[in-house]
């Protein structure tokens, strides 16, 4: 699965009462992949997806979050705007606001912090339509 297919899977599993916007802004770098809103909240989410985890527990996973993306997310978060990164591998997702740590995940750290895809959908749903 590719990142774009992962995002489609997320959108197809979210309730219809959540507004979903797949952002494509070629003029403003660093903008997250998606914006979601509902009657009780909103958030921006940057998605990163890998097909599989490395074999060794100490091997780093390069999610390729750019400095520009990290800066955008960090600045908005510091302004009080709900921003997250969703790091997906298979059916596991790390949902985080620790943007400076995204490119430092090892297989072991990822597995310790990961939740199932279904749990991730529940967290995203709760952010927008509690």
PAGU-852153 format. One record per atom (N, C-alpha, C, CB): atom name; residue number from 1; residue in three letters; x, y, z. Coordinates in nm, 3 decimals. Glycine has a CB too. Example, Ala and Ser with C-alpha at 12.3 -4.5 7.8 and 13.67 -1.06 7.14 Angstrom:
2
<'N',1,'ALA',<1.319,-0.569,0.780>>
<'CA',1,'ALA',<1.230,-0.450,0.780>>
<'C',1,'ALA',<1.320,-0.330,0.780>>
<'CB',1,'ALA',<1.131,-0.447,0.905>>
<'N',2,'SER',<1.285,-0.225,0.708>>
<'CA',2,'SER',<1.367,-0.106,0.714>>
<'C',2,'SER',<1.290,0.003,0.787>>
<'CB',2,'SER',<1.408,-0.060,0.572>>
This chain:
130
<'N',1,'UNK',<0.084,-0.117,0.000>>
<'CA',1,'UNK',<0.000,0.000,0.000>>
<'C',1,'UNK',<0.089,0.124,0.000>>
<'CB',1,'UNK',<-0.096,-0.001,0.122>>
<'N',2,'UNK',<0.046,0.225,-0.069>>
<'CA',2,'UNK',<0.116,0.353,-0.072>>
<'C',2,'UNK',<0.049,0.450,0.025>>
<'CB',2,'UNK',<0.118,0.412,-0.216>>
<'N',3,'UNK',<0.119,0.561,0.055>>
<'CA',3,'UNK',<0.064,0.660,0.147>>
<'C',3,'UNK',<-0.073,0.710,0.101>>
<'CB',3,'UNK',<0.160,0.777,0.160>>
<'N',4,'UNK',<-0.088,0.736,-0.028>>
<'CA',4,'UNK',<-0.216,0.787,-0.079>>
<'C',4,'UNK',<-0.329,0.686,-0.055>>
<'CB',4,'UNK',<-0.205,0.819,-0.229>>
<'N',5,'UNK',<-0.299,0.557,-0.070>>
<'CA',5,'UNK',<-0.400,0.454,-0.044>>
<'C',5,'UNK',<-0.431,0.442,0.105>>
<'CB',5,'UNK',<-0.353,0.318,-0.098>>
<'N',6,'UNK',<-0.329,0.465,0.187>>
<'CA',6,'UNK',<-0.350,0.464,0.331>>
<'C',6,'UNK',<-0.445,0.576,0.371>>
<'CB',6,'UNK',<-0.215,0.477,0.405>>
<'N',7,'UNK',<-0.425,0.694,0.315>>
<'CA',7,'UNK',<-0.512,0.809,0.344>>
<'C',7,'UNK',<-0.655,0.780,0.297>>
<'CB',7,'UNK',<-0.459,0.938,0.276>>
<'N',8,'UNK',<-0.670,0.720,0.180>>
<'CA',8,'UNK',<-0.804,0.683,0.131>>
<'C',8,'UNK',<-0.871,0.585,0.227>>
<'CB',8,'UNK',<-0.795,0.621,-0.009>>
<'N',9,'UNK',<-0.793,0.491,0.279>>
<'CA',9,'UNK',<-0.847,0.393,0.375>>
<'C',9,'UNK',<-0.894,0.465,0.501>>
<'CB',9,'UNK',<-0.739,0.286,0.409>>
<'N',10,'UNK',<-0.816,0.562,0.549>>
<'CA',10,'UNK',<-0.856,0.640,0.666>>
<'C',10,'UNK',<-0.988,0.710,0.637>>
<'CB',10,'UNK',<-0.746,0.743,0.705>>
<'N',11,'UNK',<-0.994,0.781,0.525>>
<'CA',11,'UNK',<-1.114,0.858,0.492>>
<'C',11,'UNK',<-1.237,0.769,0.478>>
<'CB',11,'UNK',<-1.092,0.937,0.364>>
<'N',12,'UNK',<-1.220,0.652,0.422>>
<'CA',12,'UNK',<-1.335,0.564,0.404>>
<'C',12,'UNK',<-1.382,0.503,0.536>>
<'CB',12,'UNK',<-1.301,0.452,0.306>>
<'N',13,'UNK',<-1.299,0.507,0.639>>
<'CA',13,'UNK',<-1.336,0.452,0.770>>
<'C',13,'UNK',<-1.383,0.558,0.869>>
<'CB',13,'UNK',<-1.220,0.377,0.828>>
<'N',14,'UNK',<-1.373,0.686,0.832>>
<'CA',14,'UNK',<-1.422,0.792,0.919>>
<'C',14,'UNK',<-1.571,0.816,0.895>>
<'CB',14,'UNK',<-1.342,0.922,0.896>>
<'N',15,'UNK',<-1.643,0.857,0.997>>
<'CA',15,'UNK',<-1.787,0.883,0.979>>
<'C',15,'UNK',<-1.812,0.997,0.880>>
<'CB',15,'UNK',<-1.851,0.916,1.113>>
<'N',16,'UNK',<-1.928,0.995,0.819>>
<'CA',16,'UNK',<-1.965,1.095,0.719>>
<'C',16,'UNK',<-1.978,1.235,0.779>>
<'CB',16,'UNK',<-2.096,1.057,0.652>>
<'N',17,'UNK',<-2.000,1.245,0.910>>
<'CA',17,'UNK',<-2.016,1.377,0.971>>
<'C',17,'UNK',<-1.882,1.445,1.004>>
<'CB',17,'UNK',<-2.098,1.366,1.096>>
<'N',18,'UNK',<-1.772,1.386,0.960>>
<'CA',18,'UNK',<-1.641,1.451,0.970>>
<'C',18,'UNK',<-1.604,1.503,0.832>>
<'CB',18,'UNK',<-1.531,1.351,1.024>>
<'N',19,'UNK',<-1.576,1.633,0.826>>
<'CA',19,'UNK',<-1.531,1.695,0.702>>
<'C',19,'UNK',<-1.387,1.651,0.679>>
<'CB',19,'UNK',<-1.543,1.851,0.707>>
<'N',20,'UNK',<-1.358,1.602,0.557>>
<'CA',20,'UNK',<-1.226,1.552,0.522>>
<'C',20,'UNK',<-1.173,1.630,0.403>>
<'CB',20,'UNK',<-1.231,1.399,0.490>>
<'N',21,'UNK',<-1.056,1.689,0.419>>
<'CA',21,'UNK',<-0.993,1.764,0.309>>
<'C',21,'UNK',<-0.852,1.712,0.288>>
<'CB',21,'UNK',<-0.992,1.918,0.339>>
<'N',22,'UNK',<-0.830,1.650,0.174>>
<'CA',22,'UNK',<-0.695,1.608,0.134>>
<'C',22,'UNK',<-0.630,1.730,0.071>>
<'CB',22,'UNK',<-0.698,1.484,0.034>>
<'N',23,'UNK',<-0.537,1.791,0.143>>
<'CA',23,'UNK',<-0.476,1.916,0.100>>
<'C',23,'UNK',<-0.369,1.891,-0.006>>
<'CB',23,'UNK',<-0.414,1.990,0.221>>
<'N',24,'UNK',<-0.375,1.968,-0.113>>
<'CA',24,'UNK',<-0.272,1.962,-0.216>>
<'C',24,'UNK',<-0.236,2.107,-0.250>>
<'CB',24,'UNK',<-0.320,1.881,-0.344>>
<'N',25,'UNK',<-0.132,2.158,-0.184>>
<'CA',25,'UNK',<-0.093,2.298,-0.203>>
<'C',25,'UNK',<0.049,2.305,-0.257>>
<'CB',25,'UNK',<-0.106,2.377,-0.071>>
<'N',26,'UNK',<0.065,2.316,-0.388>>
<'CA',26,'UNK',<0.200,2.319,-0.446>>
<'C',26,'UNK',<0.272,2.452,-0.423>>
<'CB',26,'UNK',<0.193,2.291,-0.594>>
<'N',27,'UNK',<0.202,2.551,-0.369>>
<'CA',27,'UNK',<0.261,2.684,-0.352>>
<'C',27,'UNK',<0.311,2.712,-0.210>>
<'CB',27,'UNK',<0.161,2.788,-0.390>>
<'N',28,'UNK',<0.273,2.628,-0.116>>
<'CA',28,'UNK',<0.309,2.651,0.023>>
<'C',28,'UNK',<0.363,2.522,0.083>>
<'CB',28,'UNK',<0.187,2.703,0.105>>
<'N',29,'UNK',<0.493,2.511,0.092>>
<'CA',29,'UNK',<0.556,2.389,0.142>>
<'C',29,'UNK',<0.533,2.365,0.289>>
<'CB',29,'UNK',<0.703,2.394,0.115>>
<'N',30,'UNK',<0.533,2.240,0.327>>
<'CA',30,'UNK',<0.521,2.201,0.466>>
<'C',30,'UNK',<0.381,2.179,0.514>>
<'CB',30,'UNK',<0.584,2.302,0.549>>
<'N',31,'UNK',<0.282,2.217,0.435>>
<'CA',31,'UNK',<0.141,2.202,0.476>>
<'C',31,'UNK',<0.110,2.052,0.490>>
<'CB',31,'UNK',<0.044,2.270,0.371>>
<'N',32,'UNK',<0.039,2.015,0.598>>
<'CA',32,'UNK',<0.007,1.873,0.619>>
<'C',32,'UNK',<-0.081,1.815,0.510>>
<'CB',32,'UNK',<-0.061,1.856,0.753>>
<'N',33,'UNK',<-0.093,1.684,0.512>>
<'CA',33,'UNK',<-0.169,1.613,0.410>>
<'C',33,'UNK',<-0.319,1.636,0.419>>
<'CB',33,'UNK',<-0.142,1.466,0.420>>
<'N',34,'UNK',<-0.372,1.643,0.542>>
<'CA',34,'UNK',<-0.517,1.647,0.556>>
<'C',34,'UNK',<-0.563,1.741,0.667>>
<'CB',34,'UNK',<-0.570,1.509,0.582>>
<'N',35,'UNK',<-0.686,1.788,0.650>>
<'CA',35,'UNK',<-0.756,1.867,0.750>>
<'C',35,'UNK',<-0.888,1.797,0.777>>
<'CB',35,'UNK',<-0.777,2.016,0.704>>
<'N',36,'UNK',<-0.924,1.787,0.906>>
<'CA',36,'UNK',<-1.050,1.725,0.946>>
<'C',36,'UNK',<-1.124,1.819,1.041>>
<'CB',36,'UNK',<-1.026,1.586,1.013>>
<'N',37,'UNK',<-1.256,1.822,1.031>>
<'CA',37,'UNK',<-1.335,1.898,1.127>>
<'C',37,'UNK',<-1.471,1.833,1.146>>
<'CB',37,'UNK',<-1.352,2.044,1.081>>
<'N',38,'UNK',<-1.524,1.858,1.265>>
<'CA',38,'UNK',<-1.656,1.811,1.302>>
<'C',38,'UNK',<-1.715,1.907,1.401>>
<'CB',38,'UNK',<-1.652,1.667,1.359>>
<'N',39,'UNK',<-1.833,1.875,1.454>>
<'CA',39,'UNK',<-1.901,1.969,1.542>>
<'C',39,'UNK',<-1.831,1.992,1.674>>
<'CB',39,'UNK',<-2.039,1.921,1.567>>
<'N',40,'UNK',<-1.730,1.911,1.709>>
<'CA',40,'UNK',<-1.662,1.934,1.838>>
<'C',40,'UNK',<-1.513,1.960,1.826>>
<'CB',40,'UNK',<-1.684,1.816,1.927>>
<'N',41,'UNK',<-1.459,1.965,1.704>>
<'CA',41,'UNK',<-1.317,1.994,1.693>>
<'C',41,'UNK',<-1.265,1.982,1.552>>
<'CB',41,'UNK',<-1.240,1.902,1.781>>
<'N',42,'UNK',<-1.136,2.015,1.539>>
<'CA',42,'UNK',<-1.069,2.008,1.410>>
<'C',42,'UNK',<-0.923,1.970,1.432>>
<'CB',42,'UNK',<-1.079,2.143,1.335>>
<'N',43,'UNK',<-0.855,1.927,1.326>>
<'CA',43,'UNK',<-0.712,1.898,1.335>>
<'C',43,'UNK',<-0.652,1.885,1.195>>
<'CB',43,'UNK',<-0.687,1.769,1.416>>
<'N',44,'UNK',<-0.522,1.906,1.190>>
<'CA',44,'UNK',<-0.441,1.879,1.072>>
<'C',44,'UNK',<-0.362,1.751,1.098>>
<'CB',44,'UNK',<-0.345,2.000,1.039>>
<'N',45,'UNK',<-0.344,1.669,0.995>>
<'CA',45,'UNK',<-0.267,1.545,1.009>>
<'C',45,'UNK',<-0.171,1.531,0.892>>
<'CB',45,'UNK',<-0.361,1.422,1.018>>
<'N',46,'UNK',<-0.046,1.507,0.925>>
<'CA',46,'UNK',<0.056,1.472,0.826>>
<'C',46,'UNK',<0.071,1.321,0.830>>
<'CB',46,'UNK',<0.194,1.545,0.855>>
<'N',47,'UNK',<0.055,1.257,0.716>>
<'CA',47,'UNK',<0.066,1.111,0.708>>
<'C',47,'UNK',<0.202,1.070,0.654>>
<'CB',47,'UNK',<-0.046,1.053,0.621>>
<'N',48,'UNK',<0.256,0.965,0.713>>
<'CA',48,'UNK',<0.375,0.899,0.664>>
<'C',48,'UNK',<0.347,0.750,0.670>>
<'CB',48,'UNK',<0.504,0.938,0.748>>
<'N',49,'UNK',<0.378,0.680,0.562>>
<'CA',49,'UNK',<0.345,0.537,0.556>>
<'C',49,'UNK',<0.463,0.458,0.501>>
<'CB',49,'UNK',<0.221,0.514,0.469>>
<'N',50,'UNK',<0.489,0.346,0.565>>
<'CA',50,'UNK',<0.590,0.249,0.519>>
<'C',50,'UNK',<0.521,0.114,0.502>>
<'CB',50,'UNK',<0.711,0.239,0.620>>
<'N',51,'UNK',<0.568,0.039,0.405>>
<'CA',51,'UNK',<0.505,-0.091,0.379>>
<'C',51,'UNK',<0.533,-0.194,0.487>>
<'CB',51,'UNK',<0.552,-0.145,0.246>>
<'N',52,'UNK',<0.656,-0.189,0.543>>
<'CA',52,'UNK',<0.690,-0.288,0.646>>
<'C',52,'UNK',<0.796,-0.233,0.740>>
<'CB',52,'UNK',<0.740,-0.418,0.581>>
<'N',53,'UNK',<0.802,-0.294,0.855>>
<'CA',53,'UNK',<0.902,-0.256,0.954>>
<'C',53,'UNK',<1.036,-0.321,0.921>>
<'CB',53,'UNK',<0.856,-0.295,1.096>>
<'N',54,'UNK',<1.146,-0.260,0.965>>
<'CA',54,'UNK',<1.276,-0.325,0.947>>
<'C',54,'UNK',<1.283,-0.453,1.031>>
<'CB',54,'UNK',<1.391,-0.229,0.985>>
<'N',55,'UNK',<1.381,-0.534,1.005>>
<'CA',55,'UNK',<1.395,-0.662,1.077>>
<'C',55,'UNK',<1.448,-0.644,1.219>>
<'CB',55,'UNK',<1.487,-0.756,1.000>>
<'N',56,'UNK',<1.551,-0.561,1.235>>
<'CA',56,'UNK',<1.615,-0.545,1.366>>
<'C',56,'UNK',<1.541,-0.442,1.451>>
<'CB',56,'UNK',<1.762,-0.502,1.348>>
<'N',57,'UNK',<1.528,-0.467,1.581>>
<'CA',57,'UNK',<1.459,-0.373,1.669>>
<'C',57,'UNK',<1.526,-0.236,1.679>>
<'CB',57,'UNK',<1.449,-0.433,1.806>>
<'N',58,'UNK',<1.657,-0.230,1.657>>
<'CA',58,'UNK',<1.730,-0.103,1.672>>
<'C',58,'UNK',<1.744,-0.024,1.542>>
<'CB',58,'UNK',<1.867,-0.131,1.728>>
<'N',59,'UNK',<1.693,-0.079,1.433>>
<'CA',59,'UNK',<1.702,-0.011,1.304>>
<'C',59,'UNK',<1.607,0.108,1.299>>
<'CB',59,'UNK',<1.672,-0.109,1.189>>
<'N',60,'UNK',<1.659,0.223,1.256>>
<'CA',60,'UNK',<1.575,0.342,1.243>>
<'C',60,'UNK',<1.484,0.331,1.122>>
<'CB',60,'UNK',<1.662,0.469,1.233>>
<'N',61,'UNK',<1.365,0.386,1.135>>
<'CA',61,'UNK',<1.267,0.392,1.026>>
<'C',61,'UNK',<1.271,0.535,0.973>>
<'CB',61,'UNK',<1.122,0.351,1.074>>
<'N',62,'UNK',<1.303,0.551,0.848>>
<'CA',62,'UNK',<1.308,0.685,0.790>>
<'C',62,'UNK',<1.171,0.720,0.734>>
<'CB',62,'UNK',<1.417,0.695,0.679>>
<'N',63,'UNK',<1.096,0.799,0.810>>
<'CA',63,'UNK',<0.963,0.841,0.766>>
<'C',63,'UNK',<0.968,0.963,0.675>>
<'CB',63,'UNK',<0.875,0.870,0.886>>
<'N',64,'UNK',<1.085,1.020,0.656>>
<'CA',64,'UNK',<1.106,1.130,0.560>>
<'C',64,'UNK',<1.021,1.254,0.590>>
<'CB',64,'UNK',<1.075,1.083,0.421>>
<'N',65,'UNK',<1.006,1.289,0.717>>
<'CA',65,'UNK',<0.942,1.416,0.750>>
<'C',65,'UNK',<1.045,1.525,0.723>>
<'CB',65,'UNK',<0.892,1.419,0.900>>
<'N',66,'UNK',<1.012,1.617,0.635>>
<'CA',66,'UNK',<1.106,1.724,0.601>>
<'C',66,'UNK',<1.112,1.827,0.712>>
<'CB',66,'UNK',<1.067,1.792,0.468>>
<'N',67,'UNK',<1.220,1.903,0.716>>
<'CA',67,'UNK',<1.233,2.012,0.814>>
<'C',67,'UNK',<1.121,2.113,0.798>>
<'CB',67,'UNK',<1.370,2.081,0.801>>
<'N',68,'UNK',<1.082,2.139,0.673>>
<'CA',68,'UNK',<0.974,2.234,0.646>>
<'C',68,'UNK',<0.841,2.183,0.704>>
<'CB',68,'UNK',<0.960,2.258,0.495>>
<'N',69,'UNK',<0.815,2.054,0.690>>
<'CA',69,'UNK',<0.694,1.995,0.747>>
<'C',69,'UNK',<0.699,2.001,0.900>>
<'CB',69,'UNK',<0.676,1.850,0.700>>
<'N',70,'UNK',<0.814,1.965,0.956>>
<'CA',70,'UNK',<0.831,1.969,1.101>>
<'C',70,'UNK',<0.807,2.110,1.155>>
<'CB',70,'UNK',<0.972,1.920,1.140>>
<'N',71,'UNK',<0.861,2.209,1.088>>
<'CA',71,'UNK',<0.847,2.348,1.131>>
<'C',71,'UNK',<0.700,2.392,1.124>>
<'CB',71,'UNK',<0.934,2.440,1.045>>
<'N',72,'UNK',<0.632,2.362,1.014>>
<'CA',72,'UNK',<0.491,2.400,0.998>>
<'C',72,'UNK',<0.408,2.340,1.111>>
<'CB',72,'UNK',<0.437,2.355,0.860>>
<'N',73,'UNK',<0.423,2.209,1.131>>
<'CA',73,'UNK',<0.345,2.140,1.234>>
<'C',73,'UNK',<0.377,2.193,1.374>>
<'CB',73,'UNK',<0.371,1.990,1.228>>
<'N',74,'UNK',<0.504,2.213,1.403>>
<'CA',74,'UNK',<0.546,2.261,1.534>>
<'C',74,'UNK',<0.495,2.402,1.560>>
<'CB',74,'UNK',<0.699,2.258,1.546>>
<'N',75,'UNK',<0.507,2.491,1.461>>
<'CA',75,'UNK',<0.459,2.628,1.477>>
<'C',75,'UNK',<0.309,2.633,1.501>>
<'CB',75,'UNK',<0.494,2.712,1.354>>
<'N',76,'UNK',<0.231,2.557,1.424>>
<'CA',76,'UNK',<0.086,2.557,1.443>>
<'C',76,'UNK',<0.050,2.496,1.578>>
<'CB',76,'UNK',<0.016,2.479,1.329>>
<'N',77,'UNK',<0.115,2.387,1.615>>
<'CA',77,'UNK',<0.088,2.325,1.746>>
<'C',77,'UNK',<0.115,2.426,1.858>>
<'CB',77,'UNK',<0.175,2.198,1.766>>
<'N',78,'UNK',<0.226,2.498,1.846>>
<'CA',78,'UNK',<0.261,2.597,1.949>>
<'C',78,'UNK',<0.164,2.714,1.952>>
<'CB',78,'UNK',<0.402,2.649,1.925>>
<'N',79,'UNK',<0.091,2.736,1.844>>
<'CA',79,'UNK',<-0.014,2.839,1.838>>
<'C',79,'UNK',<-0.148,2.788,1.891>>
<'CB',79,'UNK',<-0.030,2.889,1.695>>
<'N',80,'UNK',<-0.153,2.661,1.927>>
<'CA',80,'UNK',<-0.275,2.603,1.980>>
<'C',80,'UNK',<-0.361,2.533,1.877>>
<'CB',80,'UNK',<-0.355,2.709,2.044>>
<'N',81,'UNK',<-0.310,2.518,1.755>>
<'CA',81,'UNK',<-0.384,2.447,1.650>>
<'C',81,'UNK',<-0.356,2.298,1.664>>
<'CB',81,'UNK',<-0.344,2.500,1.507>>
<'N',82,'UNK',<-0.458,2.213,1.673>>
<'CA',82,'UNK',<-0.435,2.070,1.685>>
<'C',82,'UNK',<-0.370,2.012,1.557>>
<'CB',82,'UNK',<-0.568,1.998,1.715>>
<'N',83,'UNK',<-0.247,1.968,1.570>>
<'CA',83,'UNK',<-0.171,1.911,1.459>>
<'C',83,'UNK',<-0.110,1.779,1.503>>
<'CB',83,'UNK',<-0.061,2.009,1.409>>
<'N',84,'UNK',<-0.111,1.682,1.414>>
<'CA',84,'UNK',<-0.060,1.549,1.445>>
<'C',84,'UNK',<0.013,1.491,1.325>>
<'CB',84,'UNK',<-0.173,1.456,1.489>>
<'N',85,'UNK',<0.092,1.390,1.353>>
<'CA',85,'UNK',<0.148,1.306,1.248>>
<'C',85,'UNK',<0.098,1.165,1.272>>
<'CB',85,'UNK',<0.305,1.312,1.246>>
<'N',86,'UNK',<0.058,1.098,1.166>>
<'CA',86,'UNK',<0.015,0.959,1.173>>
<'C',86,'UNK',<0.117,0.878,1.095>>
<'CB',86,'UNK',<-0.131,0.940,1.116>>
<'N',87,'UNK',<0.193,0.796,1.167>>
<'CA',87,'UNK',<0.297,0.713,1.106>>
<'C',87,'UNK',<0.243,0.572,1.094>>
<'CB',87,'UNK',<0.429,0.716,1.190>>
<'N',88,'UNK',<0.217,0.529,0.973>>
<'CA',88,'UNK',<0.157,0.399,0.952>>
<'C',88,'UNK',<0.253,0.297,0.897>>
<'CB',88,'UNK',<0.040,0.412,0.860>>
<'N',89,'UNK',<0.241,0.176,0.948>>
<'CA',89,'UNK',<0.311,0.059,0.894>>
<'C',89,'UNK',<0.214,-0.057,0.906>>
<'CB',89,'UNK',<0.449,0.030,0.970>>
<'N',90,'UNK',<0.170,-0.109,0.791>>
<'CA',90,'UNK',<0.072,-0.216,0.794>>
<'C',90,'UNK',<-0.055,-0.170,0.863>>
<'CB',90,'UNK',<0.128,-0.340,0.865>>
<'N',91,'UNK',<-0.098,-0.243,0.967>>
<'CA',91,'UNK',<-0.220,-0.209,1.040>>
<'C',91,'UNK',<-0.189,-0.137,1.172>>
<'CB',91,'UNK',<-0.301,-0.335,1.068>>
<'N',92,'UNK',<-0.066,-0.087,1.186>>
<'CA',92,'UNK',<-0.026,-0.016,1.306>>
<'C',92,'UNK',<-0.003,0.131,1.276>>
<'CB',92,'UNK',<0.099,-0.079,1.367>>
<'N',93,'UNK',<-0.034,0.217,1.374>>
<'CA',93,'UNK',<-0.020,0.361,1.356>>
<'C',93,'UNK',<0.035,0.423,1.485>>
<'CB',93,'UNK',<-0.156,0.427,1.316>>
<'N',94,'UNK',<0.134,0.510,1.470>>
<'CA',94,'UNK',<0.176,0.595,1.580>>
<'C',94,'UNK',<0.115,0.732,1.550>>
<'CB',94,'UNK',<0.335,0.602,1.595>>
<'N',95,'UNK',<0.038,0.784,1.645>>
<'CA',95,'UNK',<-0.031,0.912,1.631>>
<'C',95,'UNK',<0.036,1.006,1.730>>
<'CB',95,'UNK',<-0.187,0.900,1.658>>
<'N',96,'UNK',<0.111,1.104,1.680>>
<'CA',96,'UNK',<0.200,1.181,1.767>>
<'C',96,'UNK',<0.200,1.330,1.736>>
<'CB',96,'UNK',<0.339,1.129,1.755>>
<'N',97,'UNK',<0.241,1.406,1.836>>
<'CA',97,'UNK',<0.269,1.548,1.820>>
<'C',97,'UNK',<0.417,1.577,1.847>>
<'CB',97,'UNK',<0.179,1.632,1.915>>
<'N',98,'UNK',<0.495,1.474,1.861>>
<'CA',98,'UNK',<0.640,1.487,1.883>>
<'C',98,'UNK',<0.709,1.491,1.745>>
<'CB',98,'UNK',<0.695,1.367,1.971>>
<'N',99,'UNK',<0.693,1.601,1.676>>
<'CA',99,'UNK',<0.737,1.612,1.538>>
<'C',99,'UNK',<0.889,1.601,1.521>>
<'CB',99,'UNK',<0.690,1.741,1.479>>
<'N',100,'UNK',<0.963,1.645,1.621>>
<'CA',100,'UNK',<1.108,1.638,1.613>>
<'C',100,'UNK',<1.162,1.497,1.632>>
<'CB',100,'UNK',<1.170,1.730,1.715>>
<'N',101,'UNK',<1.075,1.403,1.669>>
<'CA',101,'UNK',<1.118,1.265,1.691>>
<'C',101,'UNK',<1.078,1.169,1.578>>
<'CB',101,'UNK',<1.061,1.214,1.820>>
<'N',102,'UNK',<1.005,1.217,1.481>>
<'CA',102,'UNK',<0.948,1.130,1.379>>
<'C',102,'UNK',<1.054,1.053,1.301>>
<'CB',102,'UNK',<0.864,1.210,1.283>>
<'N',103,'UNK',<1.163,1.118,1.265>>
<'CA',103,'UNK',<1.267,1.049,1.188>>
<'C',103,'UNK',<1.364,0.971,1.276>>
<'CB',103,'UNK',<1.343,1.150,1.106>>
<'N',104,'UNK',<1.336,0.962,1.407>>
<'CA',104,'UNK',<1.422,0.888,1.500>>
<'C',104,'UNK',<1.359,0.759,1.550>>
<'CB',104,'UNK',<1.455,0.976,1.618>>
<'N',105,'UNK',<1.246,0.720,1.496>>
<'CA',105,'UNK',<1.183,0.596,1.542>>
<'C',105,'UNK',<1.264,0.475,1.501>>
<'CB',105,'UNK',<1.041,0.585,1.486>>
<'N',106,'UNK',<1.282,0.385,1.597>>
<'CA',106,'UNK',<1.336,0.253,1.566>>
<'C',106,'UNK',<1.217,0.158,1.559>>
<'CB',106,'UNK',<1.442,0.205,1.675>>
<'N',107,'UNK',<1.242,0.039,1.510>>
<'CA',107,'UNK',<1.135,-0.060,1.506>>
<'C',107,'UNK',<1.079,-0.083,1.646>>
<'CB',107,'UNK',<1.186,-0.192,1.446>>
<'N',108,'UNK',<1.166,-0.095,1.745>>
<'CA',108,'UNK',<1.124,-0.121,1.882>>
<'C',108,'UNK',<1.038,-0.007,1.937>>
<'CB',108,'UNK',<1.245,-0.143,1.971>>
<'N',109,'UNK',<1.082,0.117,1.919>>
<'CA',109,'UNK',<1.006,0.232,1.968>>
<'C',109,'UNK',<0.870,0.241,1.897>>
<'CB',109,'UNK',<1.085,0.363,1.948>>
<'N',110,'UNK',<0.870,0.217,1.766>>
<'CA',110,'UNK',<0.745,0.220,1.690>>
<'C',110,'UNK',<0.647,0.118,1.746>>
<'CB',110,'UNK',<0.771,0.193,1.540>>
<'N',111,'UNK',<0.693,-0.004,1.765>>
<'CA',111,'UNK',<0.604,-0.110,1.815>>
<'C',111,'UNK',<0.554,-0.080,1.956>>
<'CB',111,'UNK',<0.677,-0.245,1.814>>
<'N',112,'UNK',<0.635,-0.015,2.039>>
<'CA',112,'UNK',<0.593,0.020,2.175>>
<'C',112,'UNK',<0.485,0.126,2.176>>
<'CB',112,'UNK',<0.714,0.068,2.256>>
<'N',113,'UNK',<0.488,0.220,2.082>>
<'CA',113,'UNK',<0.394,0.332,2.080>>
<'C',113,'UNK',<0.276,0.313,1.985>>
<'CB',113,'UNK',<0.467,0.457,2.043>>
<'N',114,'UNK',<0.281,0.213,1.901>>
<'CA',114,'UNK',<0.179,0.196,1.797>>
<'C',114,'UNK',<0.046,0.148,1.855>>
<'CB',114,'UNK',<0.227,0.097,1.692>>
<'N',115,'UNK',<-0.060,0.192,1.787>>
<'CA',115,'UNK',<-0.195,0.145,1.815>>
<'C',115,'UNK',<-0.247,0.081,1.685>>
<'CB',115,'UNK',<-0.288,0.262,1.865>>
<'N',116,'UNK',<-0.357,0.010,1.695>>
<'CA',116,'UNK',<-0.413,-0.051,1.574>>
<'C',116,'UNK',<-0.477,0.057,1.487>>
<'CB',116,'UNK',<-0.517,-0.160,1.611>>
<'N',117,'UNK',<-0.499,0.024,1.362>>
<'CA',117,'UNK',<-0.565,0.115,1.270>>
<'C',117,'UNK',<-0.702,0.155,1.324>>
<'CB',117,'UNK',<-0.579,0.051,1.130>>
<'N',118,'UNK',<-0.775,0.060,1.378>>
<'CA',118,'UNK',<-0.909,0.086,1.431>>
<'C',118,'UNK',<-0.903,0.182,1.549>>
<'CB',118,'UNK',<-0.977,-0.045,1.472>>
<'N',119,'UNK',<-0.803,0.167,1.636>>
<'CA',119,'UNK',<-0.787,0.259,1.749>>
<'C',119,'UNK',<-0.752,0.400,1.699>>
<'CB',119,'UNK',<-0.677,0.208,1.845>>
<'N',120,'UNK',<-0.670,0.408,1.595>>
<'CA',120,'UNK',<-0.635,0.537,1.536>>
<'C',120,'UNK',<-0.761,0.606,1.482>>
<'CB',120,'UNK',<-0.531,0.518,1.423>>
<'N',121,'UNK',<-0.844,0.533,1.410>>
<'CA',121,'UNK',<-0.968,0.590,1.357>>
<'C',121,'UNK',<-1.053,0.642,1.473>>
<'CB',121,'UNK',<-1.047,0.484,1.275>>
<'N',122,'UNK',<-1.059,0.569,1.583>>
<'CA',122,'UNK',<-1.134,0.613,1.700>>
<'C',122,'UNK',<-1.079,0.743,1.759>>
<'CB',122,'UNK',<-1.134,0.505,1.806>>
<'N',123,'UNK',<-0.947,0.756,1.767>>
<'CA',123,'UNK',<-0.887,0.878,1.820>>
<'C',123,'UNK',<-0.916,0.997,1.729>>
<'CB',123,'UNK',<-0.735,0.860,1.836>>
<'N',124,'UNK',<-0.903,0.977,1.598>>
<'CA',124,'UNK',<-0.930,1.084,1.502>>
<'C',124,'UNK',<-1.077,1.124,1.507>>
<'CB',124,'UNK',<-0.892,1.039,1.360>>
<'N',125,'UNK',<-1.164,1.027,1.515>>
<'CA',125,'UNK',<-1.308,1.054,1.527>>
<'C',125,'UNK',<-1.336,1.134,1.654>>
<'CB',125,'UNK',<-1.388,0.921,1.528>>
<'N',126,'UNK',<-1.277,1.093,1.765>>
<'CA',126,'UNK',<-1.302,1.162,1.892>>
<'C',126,'UNK',<-1.251,1.306,1.892>>
<'CB',126,'UNK',<-1.237,1.086,2.005>>
<'N',127,'UNK',<-1.146,1.334,1.817>>
<'CA',127,'UNK',<-1.096,1.472,1.806>>
<'C',127,'UNK',<-1.199,1.564,1.739>>
<'CB',127,'UNK',<-0.964,1.475,1.728>>
<'N',128,'UNK',<-1.276,1.507,1.649>>
<'CA',128,'UNK',<-1.367,1.590,1.567>>
<'C',128,'UNK',<-1.514,1.583,1.609>>
<'CB',128,'UNK',<-1.356,1.549,1.423>>
<'N',129,'UNK',<-1.559,1.470,1.659>>
<'CA',129,'UNK',<-1.702,1.455,1.689>>
<'C',129,'UNK',<-1.728,1.377,1.819>>
<'CB',129,'UNK',<-1.772,1.384,1.575>>
<'N',130,'UNK',<-1.664,1.415,1.925>>
<'CA',130,'UNK',<-1.680,1.347,2.055>>
<'C',130,'UNK',<-1.819,1.306,2.084>>
<'CB',130,'UNK',<-1.634,1.432,2.164>>
